[in-house]
Amino acid sequence: VTLTCDNRCVFCPRSTLRHVSVRDAGDLDARLEAIRAHSTRVILTGGEVARLPDAAELIAHCRDLGFVDIALISNGRAFADPARARALVDAGLTEVSVSLYDLRAEVHDGLTRTPGSHAETTAGLAQLLALSRDRDDLAVRVNTLLCEANADGLPDLLRDLAPRGVRGVLVADVVLSDAMDAPVPHDRVAQLARAAAADPALRGLDVTWRGFPLCVLHDIPGVVAEPQNVDTTVVDEGSLDPYFAEFFRHFVHADACGACPERDRCPGLQRRYRDRLGDAHLRAIAAAEVPGDVGDLAGFAPERDPGRLAVTPTTACQLRCRY
């Protein structure tokens, strides 16, 4: 919705998002209508949407369009004002994901490059959690990015959030760049994930790990891992092509990825990670280890279904699968 923000996070992907950010109010309306045509869920992101003067009106407009689930990704600072927090929630928000990088103010503020941002973010999170206790229709989540600066603080962050009513935590890998070029070794990531899954204090807290090569985390009991997922709404192909190209240039498949059944879903590992720490630790996941294996499609085998004709009327698609 917007690329303006009151933080200056060292790992912010705004240079990539410029390709898909809305141009004007008409463009925003067109995209919302396109989403509504096939979904009752919309996620508003930026930049910082909550700081826009007409943020409440935008949320109410989404509600009037018929969206049932209206989610917002936010640094949480605007919600530190109780009146503004209530106004945005009353406008129709059903989910807010607050970006919080550490319990330690100096670490969070260092990553946002904005002194005082930690105090406002934690105050905003507290306001949202207070509102959610009175409303069954408001889910509050936390997003954090794992990097060298905050990896040792992640266990304390999760333990702090678990009893407070946070619906879930997303632990995402940082897309490495010139500004953020210190990857967390994958064995350390696996250690953190294993400890979190086994920590009785975190039972009931939904923790999802996103962006790490799937083979790094897939065999840890209780760990939910997602590939680095790029998703956006309907925009013209001329904008989508550079958006996806700029994102996926960061990733490369290792030799071990060749036989992995998850290869088409997992982008592999980041080039900068491989250059720094190598790729010898990656391995192909055995087909038997993949839940819901689709290898047996006997119902479509020729001997059981002779004469089937498939017609492909178009090669256009709203997804941009890179394979």
C-alpha positions as CSV (number, residue, x, y, z in Angstrom):
1,V,0.0,0.0,0.0
2,T,2.8,2.4,0.8
3,L,6.6,2.4,1.0
4,T,6.8,5.1,3.7
5,C,7.7,4.0,7.2
6,D,8.8,5.5,10.5
7,N,11.5,2.8,10.9
8,R,14.6,2.4,8.7
9,C,15.2,-1.3,9.2
10,V,18.7,-2.5,8.0
11,F,17.1,-5.4,6.2
12,C,14.1,-3.6,4.7
13,P,13.2,-5.0,1.2
14,R,11.7,-1.7,-0.1
15,S,14.0,-1.6,-3.1
16,T,12.3,-4.8,-4.3
17,L,8.8,-3.7,-3.3
18,R,9.0,-0.6,-5.5
19,H,8.0,-2.8,-8.4
20,V,4.7,-3.8,-6.8
21,S,3.7,-0.9,-4.6
22,V,0.5,0.8,-5.5
23,R,0.7,3.9,-7.7
24,D,-2.4,5.8,-6.6
25,A,-5.8,5.4,-5.0
26,G,-7.3,4.1,-8.3
27,D,-4.6,1.4,-8.5
28,L,-5.3,0.4,-4.9
29,D,-9.0,0.1,-5.5
30,A,-8.4,-2.0,-8.7
31,R,-6.2,-4.4,-6.8
32,L,-8.6,-4.8,-3.9
33,E,-11.4,-5.6,-6.2
34,A,-9.2,-8.1,-8.1
35,I,-8.4,-9.9,-4.8
36,R,-12.0,-9.8,-3.6
37,A,-13.1,-11.5,-6.8
38,H,-11.4,-14.7,-5.7
39,S,-10.8,-14.3,-1.9
40,T,-12.4,-13.0,1.3
41,R,-8.9,-12.4,2.8
42,V,-6.6,-9.5,2.2
43,I,-3.3,-8.6,3.8
44,L,-2.2,-4.9,3.8
45,T,1.5,-4.2,4.0
46,G,4.1,-1.7,3.2
47,G,6.0,0.4,4.4
48,E,3.9,1.2,7.4
49,V,0.2,1.3,6.5
50,A,-1.0,2.0,10.1
51,R,0.7,5.5,10.0
52,L,-1.3,6.7,7.0
53,P,-3.8,9.3,7.9
54,D,-6.6,7.4,6.1
55,A,-5.6,3.9,7.4
56,A,-8.9,3.4,9.2
57,E,-10.8,4.4,6.1
58,L,-8.8,2.0,4.0
59,I,-9.6,-0.9,6.5
60,A,-13.3,0.1,6.5
61,H,-13.3,0.1,2.7
62,C,-11.9,-3.4,2.7
63,R,-14.7,-4.5,5.1
64,D,-17.3,-2.8,2.8
65,L,-16.0,-4.7,-0.2
66,G,-16.9,-7.9,1.7
67,F,-13.5,-9.0,3.0
68,V,-14.0,-11.3,6.0
69,D,-10.3,-11.4,7.1
70,I,-8.5,-8.1,7.0
71,A,-4.8,-8.5,8.1
72,L,-2.2,-5.8,8.6
73,I,1.6,-6.2,8.8
74,S,2.9,-3.4,11.0
75,N,5.9,-2.3,13.1
76,G,3.3,-1.7,15.8
77,R,4.3,1.8,16.7
78,A,1.0,3.5,15.6
79,F,-0.9,1.2,17.9
80,A,0.9,2.6,21.0
81,D,-1.8,5.3,20.9
82,P,-4.8,3.6,22.5
83,A,-7.3,5.7,20.6
84,R,-5.7,5.0,17.3
85,A,-5.3,1.3,18.1
86,R,-9.0,1.1,18.9
87,A,-10.0,3.1,15.8
88,L,-8.0,0.8,13.4
89,V,-9.3,-2.4,15.0
90,D,-12.9,-1.1,15.1
91,A,-12.6,-0.2,11.4
92,G,-12.5,-3.9,10.7
93,L,-9.0,-5.4,11.4
94,T,-9.2,-9.1,12.2
95,E,-5.4,-9.8,12.4
96,V,-2.3,-7.7,13.1
97,S,1.3,-9.0,12.7
98,V,3.7,-6.9,14.7
99,S,7.4,-6.9,13.7
100,L,9.5,-7.2,16.9
101,Y,13.1,-8.2,16.6
102,D,14.3,-8.6,20.2
103,L,13.3,-8.0,23.9
104,R,16.4,-5.8,24.2
105,A,15.8,-2.3,23.2
106,E,19.3,-1.7,22.0
107,V,19.2,-4.7,19.7
108,H,15.7,-3.9,18.2
109,D,16.5,-0.2,17.8
110,G,19.8,-1.1,16.2
111,L,18.1,-3.2,13.6
112,T,15.4,-0.6,12.9
113,R,18.0,2.2,13.0
114,T,15.4,4.2,14.9
115,P,16.0,5.0,18.6
116,G,12.9,4.6,20.7
117,S,11.2,2.3,18.2
118,H,11.3,-0.7,20.6
119,A,9.4,1.2,23.3
120,E,6.6,2.2,20.9
121,T,6.5,-1.3,19.2
122,T,6.2,-3.1,22.6
123,A,3.6,-0.5,23.7
124,G,1.6,-1.0,20.5
125,L,1.8,-4.8,20.9
126,A,0.5,-4.5,24.5
127,Q,-2.5,-2.3,23.3
128,L,-3.4,-4.9,20.6
129,L,-3.2,-7.8,23.0
130,A,-5.4,-5.9,25.5
131,L,-8.0,-5.3,22.7
132,S,-7.8,-9.0,21.6
133,R,-8.7,-10.2,25.0
134,D,-12.1,-8.5,24.6
135,R,-12.6,-9.6,21.0
136,D,-12.6,-13.1,19.6
137,D,-12.3,-11.7,16.0
138,L,-8.8,-10.1,16.5
139,A,-5.7,-12.3,16.2
140,V,-2.4,-10.7,17.2
141,R,0.8,-12.3,15.8
142,V,4.5,-11.4,15.9
143,N,7.0,-11.4,13.0
144,T,10.7,-11.5,13.7
145,L,13.7,-11.8,11.4
146,L,16.6,-14.0,12.5
147,C,20.1,-12.5,12.1
148,E,23.4,-12.6,13.8
149,A,22.5,-9.6,16.1
150,N,19.4,-11.2,17.6
151,A,19.8,-15.0,17.3
152,D,20.8,-15.4,21.0
153,G,17.8,-13.4,22.1
154,L,15.2,-15.5,20.3
155,P,14.5,-18.0,23.1
156,D,13.8,-15.2,25.6
157,L,11.5,-13.4,23.0
158,L,9.5,-16.6,22.4
159,R,9.1,-17.3,26.1
160,D,8.0,-13.7,26.7
161,L,5.4,-13.9,24.0
162,A,4.0,-17.3,24.8
163,P,1.8,-16.5,27.8
164,R,0.6,-13.1,26.6
165,G,-2.0,-14.2,24.1
166,V,0.1,-13.9,20.9
167,R,-1.6,-16.2,18.4
168,G,1.6,-17.1,16.6
169,V,5.2,-16.1,15.8
170,L,6.9,-16.1,12.4
171,V,10.7,-16.5,12.5
172,A,11.9,-15.6,9.1
173,D,15.4,-15.6,7.6
174,V,16.9,-12.3,6.5
175,V,17.5,-11.8,2.8
176,L,21.2,-11.0,2.9
177,S,22.4,-7.8,1.3
178,D,25.2,-5.3,1.5
179,A,23.5,-3.9,4.6
180,M,23.0,-7.3,6.2
181,D,25.7,-9.7,5.3
182,A,26.2,-11.9,8.4
183,P,24.1,-15.1,8.1
184,V,23.2,-17.2,11.0
185,P,24.7,-20.7,10.4
186,H,22.1,-23.2,9.6
187,D,23.2,-25.6,12.4
188,R,22.5,-22.7,14.8
189,V,19.1,-22.2,13.3
190,A,18.3,-25.9,13.6
191,Q,19.5,-25.8,17.3
192,L,17.2,-22.9,18.0
193,A,14.3,-24.5,16.3
194,R,14.8,-27.8,18.1
195,A,15.0,-26.1,21.5
196,A,11.9,-24.1,20.8
197,A,9.9,-27.2,19.8
198,A,11.0,-29.0,23.0
199,D,10.5,-26.0,25.4
200,P,7.4,-26.8,27.6
201,A,7.0,-23.0,28.1
202,L,6.2,-22.6,24.4
203,R,3.4,-25.2,24.2
204,G,0.4,-23.7,22.6
205,L,2.5,-21.0,20.8
206,D,2.4,-21.5,17.0
207,V,6.0,-20.9,15.8
208,T,6.6,-21.0,12.0
209,W,10.1,-20.9,10.5
210,R,10.3,-19.3,7.1
211,G,12.9,-18.9,4.4
212,F,15.5,-21.4,5.5
213,P,16.3,-24.4,3.2
214,L,13.6,-26.9,4.0
215,C,16.1,-29.7,4.5
216,V,17.7,-27.8,7.4
217,L,14.5,-28.1,9.5
218,H,12.3,-30.8,8.1
219,D,13.3,-33.6,10.4
220,I,12.9,-31.8,13.7
221,P,9.8,-33.0,15.5
222,G,7.2,-30.3,16.0
223,V,8.8,-27.7,13.8
224,V,6.8,-26.1,11.1
225,A,9.0,-24.9,8.2
226,E,7.9,-22.9,5.2
227,P,9.9,-22.0,2.0
228,Q,10.8,-18.5,1.3
229,N,7.4,-17.4,-0.1
230,V,6.9,-14.5,-2.4
231,D,3.3,-13.6,-2.9
232,T,1.7,-10.5,-4.2
233,T,-1.6,-9.4,-5.8
234,V,-2.5,-8.9,-9.4
235,V,-0.2,-6.3,-11.1
236,D,1.0,-6.1,-14.6
237,E,3.6,-8.6,-15.8
238,G,6.1,-5.8,-16.6
239,S,6.2,-5.0,-12.9
240,L,6.1,-8.6,-11.6
241,D,9.0,-9.8,-13.7
242,P,11.6,-7.4,-12.2
243,Y,10.1,-8.0,-8.8
244,F,10.6,-11.8,-8.9
245,A,13.9,-11.5,-10.7
246,E,15.3,-9.2,-8.1
247,F,14.2,-11.4,-5.2
248,F,15.2,-14.8,-6.6
249,R,18.7,-13.6,-7.7
250,H,19.6,-14.0,-4.0
251,F,19.0,-17.8,-4.1
252,V,20.8,-20.7,-5.6
253,H,20.2,-24.5,-5.5
254,A,23.1,-26.7,-4.4
255,D,24.1,-30.0,-6.0
256,A,22.3,-31.8,-3.3
257,C,19.0,-30.1,-4.3
258,G,18.9,-31.9,-7.6
259,A,17.2,-35.1,-6.3
260,C,15.1,-33.4,-3.7
261,P,11.3,-33.7,-4.2
262,E,10.9,-30.3,-2.5
263,R,13.2,-28.5,-5.1
264,D,10.4,-26.8,-7.0
265,R,9.0,-25.4,-3.7
266,C,12.2,-24.5,-2.0
267,P,14.5,-21.9,-3.6
268,G,17.6,-23.5,-2.0
269,L,19.9,-21.2,0.0
270,Q,21.1,-17.7,-0.4
271,R,24.2,-17.1,-2.6
272,R,25.8,-15.0,0.1
273,Y,25.3,-17.8,2.6
274,R,26.9,-20.3,0.3
275,D,29.8,-17.9,-0.4
276,R,30.4,-17.5,3.4
277,L,29.6,-20.9,4.8
278,G,29.2,-23.3,1.9
279,D,26.5,-25.8,1.1
280,A,27.9,-29.1,2.2
281,H,25.3,-29.3,4.9
282,L,22.3,-29.5,2.5
283,R,20.9,-32.8,1.5
284,A,18.1,-34.1,-0.6
285,I,15.0,-35.0,1.4
286,A,13.9,-38.5,0.7
287,A,10.6,-38.8,-1.1
288,A,9.2,-41.0,1.7
289,E,9.8,-38.1,4.1
290,V,7.5,-35.7,2.2
291,P,4.0,-35.6,3.7
292,G,1.3,-36.3,1.2
293,D,3.6,-37.8,-1.4
294,V,2.0,-37.4,-4.8
295,G,4.2,-40.0,-6.6
296,D,1.3,-42.5,-7.0
297,L,-1.1,-41.1,-9.5
298,A,-2.6,-44.4,-10.5
299,G,-6.0,-42.9,-11.2
300,F,-4.4,-41.0,-14.1
301,A,-2.2,-43.9,-15.4
302,P,-2.8,-44.5,-19.2
303,E,-3.9,-48.1,-18.7
304,R,-6.7,-47.0,-16.3
305,D,-7.8,-43.9,-18.1
306,P,-7.4,-44.3,-21.9
307,G,-8.5,-41.5,-24.2
308,R,-8.2,-38.7,-21.7
309,L,-7.8,-35.4,-23.5
310,A,-6.3,-32.3,-21.7
311,V,-7.0,-28.9,-23.2
312,T,-5.0,-25.9,-22.2
313,P,-6.9,-22.8,-23.3
314,T,-4.3,-20.3,-22.0
315,T,-0.8,-20.0,-20.6
316,A,-1.6,-17.0,-18.5
317,C,-1.6,-17.5,-14.7
318,Q,-1.9,-15.3,-11.7
319,L,1.1,-17.1,-10.1
320,R,4.7,-16.6,-11.2
321,C,6.2,-19.9,-10.5
322,R,9.9,-19.7,-11.4
323,Y,10.2,-23.2,-12.8
